[in-house]
């Protein structure tokens, strides 16, 4: 089952032009998808993008270089101004493990990443021509660099991929033991793989999926019952959902529902 690409965007209508592209087959074990925003914000204004990010790292190329952003444990945002673009890859665990020895050190952080060849080829690809052509060239250049840098994933790396995909797509998996049984691996093995290839615990990944799903249901249906959402997603009660929301996002499900369905907020 594929991960829902729109689930982590809190206010989709506020996004700049954003293209999401599947990775070529040779990078399918390394990238969930490529994302390419382009923006042109009027002078004196900014656009804030609020995201409940996926529990994953992103390798990002911008005109001034490359950066590696780690998985987040809270609401993240970026204020856009002027004009610009970025080409990002939502990395699968197999790629993360090859690019950094300690993804836990990247949690809630962003660091520059020395990859001059990647930066040069992607910047060249993003110069000239229609958007579709620029984006296709950029993805090809990014894929060539990443596939060459990472090489063939190990068995552990592929198991880490399978673990994260399961935790992010199967709503019946609510505990580490559920995932261990589904993957025929021990809980201790999955905890080790999560530390080495993700930087977050399996429990944190499950929590992020449930929070994203809750936000999506609230956004999609202004009349949805919050207690029903809590029960459907395995929260003990409405209060548990509210506490989780507030701890990570800084606001309650009720306030998010009002904001996401108020025209001037979008």
PERA-V901202 format. One record per residue. N is the residue number from 1. RES is the residue in three letters. PHI is phi in radians with two decimals (NA if undefined). BURIAL is b if it has 16 or more other ideal C-beta (glycine too) atoms within 10 Angstrom, else e. Layout:
# PERA-V901202
N&RES&PHI&BURIAL + N&RES&PHI&BURIAL
This chain:
# PERA-V901202
1&UNK&NA&e + 2&UNK&-1.48&e + 3&UNK&-1.31&b + 4&UNK&-1.23&e + 5&UNK&-1.28&e + 6&UNK&-1.64&e + 7&UNK&-1.14&b + 8&UNK&-1.55&b + 9&UNK&-1.52&b + 10&UNK&-1.30&b + 11&UNK&-2.29&b + 12&UNK&-0.99&e + 13&UNK&-1.26&e + 14&UNK&-1.61&e + 15&UNK&-1.22&e + 16&UNK&-1.26&b + 17&UNK&-0.96&e + 18&UNK&-2.35&e + 19&UNK&-1.95&b + 20&UNK&-2.01&e + 21&UNK&-2.26&b + 22&UNK&-1.15&e + 23&UNK&-1.31&b + 24&UNK&-1.02&e + 25&UNK&-0.96&e + 26&UNK&-1.23&e + 27&UNK&-2.04&b + 28&UNK&-1.10&e + 29&UNK&-1.51&b + 30&UNK&-1.97&b + 31&UNK&-2.36&b + 32&UNK&-1.32&b + 33&UNK&-2.86&b + 34&UNK&-1.67&b + 35&UNK&-2.25&b + 36&UNK&-2.33&b + 37&UNK&-1.59&b + 38&UNK&-2.34&b + 39&UNK&-2.49&b + 40&UNK&-2.56&e + 41&UNK&-1.61&e + 42&UNK&-0.95&e + 43&UNK&-0.96&e + 44&UNK&1.49&e + 45&UNK&-2.09&e + 46&UNK&-2.30&e + 47&UNK&-2.22&e + 48&UNK&-1.66&e + 49&UNK&-1.90&b + 50&UNK&-1.72&e + 51&UNK&-2.41&b + 52&UNK&-1.65&b + 53&UNK&-1.10&b + 54&UNK&-1.18&b + 55&UNK&-1.32&b + 56&UNK&-2.69&b + 57&UNK&-1.71&b + 58&UNK&-2.18&b + 59&UNK&-1.77&b + 60&UNK&-2.18&b + 61&UNK&-1.94&b + 62&UNK&-2.24&b + 63&UNK&-1.00&e + 64&UNK&-1.74&e + 65&UNK&2.42&e + 66&UNK&-2.02&b + 67&UNK&-2.53&b + 68&UNK&-2.09&b + 69&UNK&-1.84&b + 70&UNK&-1.53&b + 71&UNK&-1.15&b + 72&UNK&-1.93&b + 73&UNK&-1.99&b + 74&UNK&-2.60&e + 75&UNK&-1.02&e + 76&UNK&-2.11&b + 77&UNK&-2.67&e + 78&UNK&-2.48&e + 79&UNK&-1.66&e + 80&UNK&-1.70&b + 81&UNK&-2.58&e + 82&UNK&1.11&e + 83&UNK&-2.15&e + 84&UNK&3.07&e + 85&UNK&-2.72&b + 86&UNK&-2.59&b + 87&UNK&-2.17&b + 88&UNK&-2.05&b + 89&UNK&-2.10&b + 90&UNK&-1.34&b + 91&UNK&-1.40&b + 92&UNK&-1.46&b + 93&UNK&-0.92&b + 94&UNK&-1.03&b + 95&UNK&-1.33&b + 96&UNK&-1.03&b + 97&UNK&-1.09&b + 98&UNK&-1.52&b + 99&UNK&-1.70&b + 100&UNK&-2.59&b + 101&UNK&-1.48&e + 102&UNK&-2.47&e + 103&UNK&-1.09&b + 104&UNK&-1.07&e + 105&UNK&-1.29&e + 106&UNK&-1.69&b + 107&UNK&-0.99&b + 108&UNK&1.04&e + 109&UNK&-2.36&e + 110&UNK&-2.50&e + 111&UNK&-2.37&e + 112&UNK&-1.14&e + 113&UNK&-2.27&b + 114&UNK&-1.36&e + 115&UNK&-2.63&b + 116&UNK&-1.05&e + 117&UNK&-1.17&e + 118&UNK&-1.06&b + 119&UNK&-1.05&b + 120&UNK&-1.14&e + 121&UNK&-1.24&b + 122&UNK&-1.26&b + 123&UNK&-1.07&b + 124&UNK&-1.09&e + 125&UNK&-1.11&b + 126&UNK&-1.51&b + 127&UNK&-1.83&e + 128&UNK&1.46&e + 129&UNK&1.62&e + 130&UNK&-1.08&e + 131&UNK&-0.97&e + 132&UNK&-1.04&e + 133&UNK&-1.21&e + 134&UNK&-1.03&b + 135&UNK&-1.14&b + 136&UNK&-1.10&e + 137&UNK&-1.12&b + 138&UNK&-1.11&b + 139&UNK&-1.12&b + 140&UNK&-1.09&e + 141&UNK&-1.13&b + 142&UNK&-1.09&b + 143&UNK&-1.09&b + 144&UNK&-1.01&b + 145&UNK&-1.13&b + 146&UNK&-1.18&b + 147&UNK&-1.09&b + 148&UNK&-1.21&e + 149&UNK&-1.23&e + 150&UNK&-1.50&b + 151&UNK&1.33&e + 152&UNK&-1.33&e + 153&UNK&-1.14&b + 154&UNK&-1.35&e + 155&UNK&-1.08&e + 156&UNK&-1.10&b + 157&UNK&-1.11&b + 158&UNK&-1.19&e + 159&UNK&-1.17&b + 160&UNK&-1.10&b + 161&UNK&-1.00&b + 162&UNK&-1.12&b + 163&UNK&-1.08&b + 164&UNK&-1.15&b + 165&UNK&-1.05&b + 166&UNK&-1.10&b + 167&UNK&-1.12&b + 168&UNK&-1.64&b + 169&UNK&-2.16&e + 170&UNK&-1.82&e + 171&UNK&-1.23&e + 172&UNK&-1.41&e + 173&UNK&-1.56&b + 174&UNK&-2.02&b + 175&UNK&-2.41&e + 176&UNK&-1.01&b + 177&UNK&-1.08&e + 178&UNK&-1.08&b + 179&UNK&-1.17&b + 180&UNK&-1.06&b + 181&UNK&-1.16&e + 182&UNK&-1.16&e + 183&UNK&-1.76&b + 184&UNK&0.95&e + 185&UNK&-2.35&b + 186&UNK&-1.38&e + 187&UNK&-0.96&e + 188&UNK&-1.11&e + 189&UNK&-1.09&b + 190&UNK&-1.16&b + 191&UNK&-1.11&e + 192&UNK&-1.13&e + 193&UNK&-1.13&b + 194&UNK&-1.09&b + 195&UNK&-1.12&b + 196&UNK&-1.36&b + 197&UNK&-1.99&b + 198&UNK&-2.15&b + 199&UNK&1.76&b + 200&UNK&-2.18&b + 201&UNK&-1.32&b + 202&UNK&-0.98&b + 203&UNK&-1.09&e + 204&UNK&-1.17&b + 205&UNK&-1.17&b + 206&UNK&-1.07&b + 207&UNK&-1.06&b + 208&UNK&-1.13&b + 209&UNK&-1.06&b + 210&UNK&-1.11&b + 211&UNK&-1.18&b + 212&UNK&-1.07&b + 213&UNK&-1.13&b + 214&UNK&-1.10&b + 215&UNK&-1.09&b + 216&UNK&-1.13&b + 217&UNK&-1.13&b + 218&UNK&-1.13&b + 219&UNK&-1.19&b + 220&UNK&-1.35&e + 221&UNK&-2.41&e + 222&UNK&-1.15&e + 223&UNK&-1.74&e + 224&UNK&-1.10&b + 225&UNK&-1.45&e + 226&UNK&-1.16&b + 227&UNK&-1.14&e + 228&UNK&-1.16&e + 229&UNK&-1.06&b + 230&UNK&-1.01&b + 231&UNK&-1.16&e + 232&UNK&-1.11&e + 233&UNK&-1.68&b + 234&UNK&1.56&b + 235&UNK&-1.26&b + 236&UNK&-1.17&e + 237&UNK&-2.92&e + 238&UNK&-1.02&b + 239&UNK&-1.09&e + 240&UNK&-1.10&e + 241&UNK&-1.07&b + 242&UNK&-1.10&b + 243&UNK&-1.13&e + 244&UNK&-1.12&b + 245&UNK&-0.97&b + 246&UNK&-1.18&e + 247&UNK&-1.11&e + 248&UNK&-1.62&b + 249&UNK&-1.73&b + 250&UNK&1.53&e + 251&UNK&-2.57&e + 252&UNK&-1.60&e + 253&UNK&-1.01&b + 254&UNK&-1.14&e + 255&UNK&-1.21&e + 256&UNK&-1.15&b + 257&UNK&-1.06&b + 258&UNK&-1.12&e + 259&UNK&-1.16&b + 260&UNK&-1.31&b + 261&UNK&-2.04&e + 262&UNK&-1.74&e + 263&UNK&-0.91&e + 264&UNK&-1.35&e + 265&UNK&-1.48&e + 266&UNK&-1.79&e
